[in-house]
Amino acid sequence: MKLLVTGGAGYVGSVCAARLVEAGHEVVVLDDLSTGHADAVPDGVRLIEADINDVIDEVLAEGYDGVLHFAAKSLVGESMEDPAKYWHGNVGTALKLLDAMLAHGTPRLVFSSTAACYGEPDEVPILETAPTRPTNTYGATKLAIDHAITGYAAAHGLAAVSLRYFNVAGAYGRFGERHATETHLIPIVLQVASGTRAKVAMYGDDYPTEDGTCVRDYIHVVDLADAHVKAIGAATAGEHRIYNLGNGFGFTVKQVIEACREVTGHEIPADVAPRRAGDPAVLVASSEKARTELGWKPERVDLAGIVRDAWEFTRSRSQGA
Ligand code: UFG
């Protein structure tokens, strides 16, 4: 298939672009490089460096079999301070994309959604049928886009799949996480191991969990990418399917830091800090639906393995490779 990957110069988008190319698809990346990196675009893939809002009509007029839409603002804290940036940047842009897909008859969409659509869960593991009550603007914008996609699929025959990610981690060779503003646990802990940060702040140790720190479901970015490859193939006209993507079990913040110590051999000083607003105690996915309907199975579930891949990436970057 000829596929457009928006945000394909970012962390998850670049790994997906690489796996789609390996699966035999023709991939074009559309990215404004506001948070992505031109050198994260896989070799041989054309990069259109532009804002979706300015060029999407012209680009889709070339004729595509599908779009994988990753381009988005994704900082939870920022989304609370500057909601307009998220409502316009995420929802406004997605609507523009949907309209352009309709205008040019682009049949398939895979959308990068999030566990943040669910908010504080009543039950874990979280099923796709769980109530959606986002606790931050970021999650609210992703959920709004999911609703829009449902409507466009039903009314216009779009074949759509939304994938709700839990905690994406790890790297794929030279494709990894390098955000200007880093908020995610594993890259922060590895910054301490590599000497670019003094210590880790553990946000809260009084949660109702086995060691008092928050539990998250860490999924390897390559397993996540492979779900996208399956999703674009499985998308069915007129249907909007939603799948959670996680490994189905969680690790505490302390366990993650310990795994990083073991993998890196560094001491990694960590202090307890106050809770971070809006952090649920436990977020673990049920991915049974993706396993059954997409035939997807995460292969890289070992936490040490996830950390090792992220550490290799961190080290190669700090050595300027
Ligand atoms: N944490 C720390 N110290 C840090 C960074 C994180 O203790 O310096 C803790 C957090 O409090 C949380 C856990 O580590 O308990 C994981 O935090 P991340 O920021 O890595 O990830 P989140 O679980 O907050 O975020 C993930 C996705 C978001 C999504 C959110 C849904 O990355 O995109 O789940 O709640 F919005």
Residues whose N, C-alpha, C, O or C-beta is under 5 A from the ligand:
A	BS01	UFG	S74 A115 A116 F166 N167 T183 H184 L185 I188 A201 M202 Y203 C214 R216 V253 R276 D279
